[in-house]
């Protein structure tokens, strides 16, 4: 059966000579896997660009509940990012966000609400002209609430382990912050907050493992 849905590309892998297997978080069905034939051929005219990580898509898809790999009938980008690929700070945040999503988002429950959050977050980052140095920290706090172990109080994140009063004060500000909220942090504080929040994630997701893009993020954002 055909359905219209929006989606966010998480990742793709090459398949055969000219095809790909792409994982997309959809508004209707949550995390789905699709095969796209011929998209890497010379005649595809750059269509592979539609399946780059975090691309926002409008799709018409075939959906069969028990099928592990499905197909896409129609696809187009519904929001063209202006700065995520050209601003080195934003691209490092986007790289980090993409890796975190690939390691954490597994369930199909509440797909619509989660899709809306992810879409709005990416568009906000793309459109922010300044004051996005702490975007990744606020994003992690907000995302945790959709993953089922949401951070609502300071102790949810700090867990009473290795945190100082000054750090707990910052955590409290991040919990209540929106993306446009100004939270003054030094580079050292920003790195410390990232480590604390990722430790919080690890305590809830055993399979999280190493987030490789953290090194790039720390280098660019402090």
TILOKOL-656205 format. One line per field, with one value per residue (C-alpha): residue number from 0; residue in three letters; x, y, z. Coordinates in Angstrom, 2 decimals. Example, Ala and Ser with C-alpha at 12.3 -4.5 7.8 and 13.67 -1.06 7.14 Angstrom:
nr	0|1;
rest	Ala|Ser;
X	12.30|13.67;
Y	-4.50|-1.06;
Z	7.80|7.14;
//
This chain:
nr	0|1|2|3|4|5|6|7|8|9|10|11|12|13|14|15|16|17|18|19|20|21|22|23|24|25|26|27|28|29|30|31|32|33|34|35|36|37|38|39|40|41|42|43|44|45|46|47|48|49|50|51|52|53|54|55|56|57|58|59|60|61|62|63|64|65|66|67|68|69|70|71|72|73|74|75|76|77|78|79|80|81|82|83|84|85|86|87|88|89|90|91|92|93|94|95|96|97|98|99|100|101|102|103|104|105|106|107|108|109|110|111|112|113|114|115|116|117|118|119|120|121|122|123|124|125|126|127|128|129|130|131|132|133|134|135|136|137|138|139|140|141|142|143|144|145|146|147|148|149|150|151|152|153|154|155|156|157|158|159|160|161|162|163|164|165|166|167|168|169|170|171|172|173|174|175|176|177|178|179|180|181|182|183|184|185|186|187|188|189|190|191|192|193|194|195|196|197|198|199|200|201|202|203|204|205|206|207|208|209|210|211|212|213|214|215|216|217|218|219|220|221;
rest	Unk|Unk|Unk|Unk|Unk|Unk|Unk|Unk|Unk|Unk|Unk|Unk|Unk|Unk|Unk|Unk|Unk|Unk|Unk|Unk|Unk|Unk|Unk|Unk|Unk|Unk|Unk|Unk|Unk|Unk|Unk|Unk|Unk|Unk|Unk|Unk|Unk|Unk|Unk|Unk|Unk|Unk|Unk|Unk|Unk|Unk|Unk|Unk|Unk|Unk|Unk|Unk|Unk|Unk|Unk|Unk|Unk|Unk|Unk|Unk|Unk|Unk|Unk|Unk|Unk|Unk|Unk|Unk|Unk|Unk|Unk|Unk|Unk|Unk|Unk|Unk|Unk|Unk|Unk|Unk|Unk|Unk|Unk|Unk|Unk|Unk|Unk|Unk|Unk|Unk|Unk|Unk|Unk|Unk|Unk|Unk|Unk|Unk|Unk|Unk|Unk|Unk|Unk|Unk|Unk|Unk|Unk|Unk|Unk|Unk|Unk|Unk|Unk|Unk|Unk|Unk|Unk|Unk|Unk|Unk|Unk|Unk|Unk|Unk|Unk|Unk|Unk|Unk|Unk|Unk|Unk|Unk|Unk|Unk|Unk|Unk|Unk|Unk|Unk|Unk|Unk|Unk|Unk|Unk|Unk|Unk|Unk|Unk|Unk|Unk|Unk|Unk|Unk|Unk|Unk|Unk|Unk|Unk|Unk|Unk|Unk|Unk|Unk|Unk|Unk|Unk|Unk|Unk|Unk|Unk|Unk|Unk|Unk|Unk|Unk|Unk|Unk|Unk|Unk|Unk|Unk|Unk|Unk|Unk|Unk|Unk|Unk|Unk|Unk|Unk|Unk|Unk|Unk|Unk|Unk|Unk|Unk|Unk|Unk|Unk|Unk|Unk|Unk|Unk|Unk|Unk|Unk|Unk|Unk|Unk|Unk|Unk|Unk|Unk|Unk|Unk|Unk|Unk|Unk|Unk|Unk|Unk;
X	0.00|1.21|1.61|2.81|5.24|8.09|11.47|14.96|17.86|20.01|22.50|22.98|25.24|26.14|24.39|25.38|26.77|24.41|21.94|21.85|20.21|19.04|17.79|15.23|13.31|9.78|6.96|4.42|6.38|9.47|12.79|12.54|14.96|14.56|16.35|16.84|17.91|20.10|20.69|24.49|24.42|25.75|22.22|20.89|21.83|22.92|19.92|22.27|22.31|18.76|20.03|22.85|22.56|19.98|18.33|14.65|12.42|8.87|8.19|5.60|6.53|5.33|4.57|4.13|4.30|6.40|8.83|12.31|13.33|10.80|10.73|10.24|7.98|8.57|11.01|11.99|13.77|11.29|13.84|17.16|19.72|21.58|24.39|24.72|27.24|29.07|29.51|32.22|30.78|27.30|28.57|30.48|27.31|25.31|27.89|27.61|23.80|23.70|25.98|23.98|20.71|22.10|23.16|20.07|16.88|15.49|11.80|8.81|6.69|5.66|7.28|5.30|6.30|9.91|10.05|8.66|11.29|14.16|12.95|12.46|15.85|17.72|15.91|16.56|20.28|20.38|18.71|20.50|23.00|24.69|24.47|24.46|27.65|25.64|23.14|24.43|24.11|20.53|19.71|20.96|18.85|15.73|16.36|16.62|12.96|11.95|14.17|12.31|14.83|14.21|16.21|13.80|15.86|19.53|20.05|18.65|21.80|24.37|23.23|25.14|28.43|31.54|29.64|30.40|27.78|28.87|28.33|24.91|23.94|24.88|23.01|19.92|20.20|20.57|17.54|15.37|17.01|15.59|17.87|17.94|18.68|22.03|24.01|27.48|30.05|33.81|35.30|36.31|32.78|31.28|33.53|32.76|29.00|29.27|31.11|28.56|25.55|27.10|27.81|24.10|23.26|25.64|23.96|20.70|21.93|24.38|25.10|25.94|29.68|32.13|30.80|33.66|32.52|32.97|36.65|35.80|33.09|35.40|38.09|35.72|33.33|35.49;
Y	0.00|3.50|6.15|9.75|10.49|12.78|11.40|12.18|10.24|8.54|6.66|4.69|1.91|0.97|-2.06|-3.72|-1.63|1.32|0.93|1.81|0.60|3.68|4.01|6.79|7.88|8.43|10.44|7.63|4.45|5.39|3.86|2.17|0.63|1.11|-0.11|2.53|1.15|2.90|6.00|5.71|5.25|7.88|8.58|9.25|12.96|13.50|11.86|10.35|13.82|13.18|10.41|12.22|12.03|14.35|15.30|16.12|14.28|14.18|10.62|8.30|4.84|1.27|-0.09|-3.73|-4.41|-7.57|-6.48|-5.70|-3.70|-1.53|0.69|4.37|5.41|9.18|11.37|15.02|17.26|19.51|21.76|22.66|23.39|26.66|26.51|22.98|21.94|25.25|26.40|24.25|24.61|23.63|20.76|19.36|19.56|17.92|15.12|14.51|14.60|12.11|9.65|9.93|9.32|6.26|4.81|5.67|5.84|2.32|2.38|3.21|4.43|8.09|8.45|11.56|13.52|12.44|13.29|16.76|17.32|16.18|18.16|21.35|20.93|20.59|23.52|25.65|24.85|25.63|29.01|30.17|32.90|32.97|31.54|27.87|26.86|24.80|23.44|19.87|19.87|21.14|18.70|15.74|16.80|17.16|13.93|11.91|12.68|11.03|8.03|7.16|8.18|11.92|14.43|16.55|17.18|17.86|14.54|12.66|13.68|14.12|10.94|12.34|11.18|13.35|16.60|19.90|22.50|24.71|21.84|21.07|24.71|24.52|21.22|22.90|25.70|23.24|21.23|24.34|25.86|26.27|26.40|30.18|30.40|31.94|29.77|31.23|28.40|28.30|25.74|23.63|23.75|22.83|19.80|18.78|19.05|16.92|14.20|14.29|14.09|11.28|9.39|9.83|8.35|5.43|4.58|4.05|2.67|-0.22|-0.40|3.30|2.72|5.37|8.44|9.03|12.51|13.77|14.39|16.59|18.38|19.15|20.41|22.76|23.83|23.51;
Z	0.00|-0.83|1.87|1.91|4.71|5.57|6.59|7.84|6.33|8.96|6.76|3.58|2.35|-1.20|-2.62|-5.88|-8.72|-8.56|-5.70|-2.01|1.17|3.07|6.64|7.11|10.19|8.91|10.41|9.95|10.56|12.56|11.51|8.10|5.60|1.84|-1.24|-3.93|-7.28|-9.83|-7.72|-8.12|-11.89|-14.29|-15.50|-11.98|-12.30|-8.70|-7.04|-4.48|-2.89|-1.65|0.59|2.37|6.18|7.77|4.47|5.03|2.59|1.31|0.17|-1.26|-0.02|-0.27|3.19|4.08|7.79|7.73|5.02|6.35|3.30|1.50|-1.58|-2.31|-5.19|-5.08|-3.17|-2.93|-0.45|1.38|3.12|1.56|4.27|3.77|6.33|7.78|5.13|4.77|8.38|9.97|13.48|12.35|10.23|13.22|15.33|12.52|12.23|15.97|15.94|13.08|14.87|18.09|16.23|14.50|17.85|19.89|17.82|17.47|18.34|16.16|19.09|18.99|15.59|14.65|17.75|17.49|13.80|14.50|17.18|14.94|11.95|13.96|15.65|12.35|10.74|13.84|13.74|10.03|10.54|13.71|12.91|16.31|19.81|18.80|20.66|23.14|20.61|20.85|24.65|24.61|21.81|23.87|26.85|24.70|22.75|25.97|26.66|23.38|24.07|27.26|29.93|29.79|31.74|33.80|36.93|37.58|39.36|36.35|34.48|37.25|39.07|42.03|40.55|40.15|39.77|41.46|42.52|39.62|37.18|38.62|38.17|34.48|34.06|35.51|32.96|30.08|31.23|31.05|27.96|24.49|21.46|21.53|25.26|26.14|28.56|29.09|29.12|28.79|26.41|29.42|30.84|27.47|27.17|30.73|30.13|27.01|28.93|31.77|29.43|27.38|30.62|31.41|27.99|28.50|31.81|29.91|26.57|26.99|23.28|22.87|22.63|21.50|19.72|17.29|16.22|19.80|19.05|16.06|18.02|20.93|18.58|16.72|19.48|22.58;
//
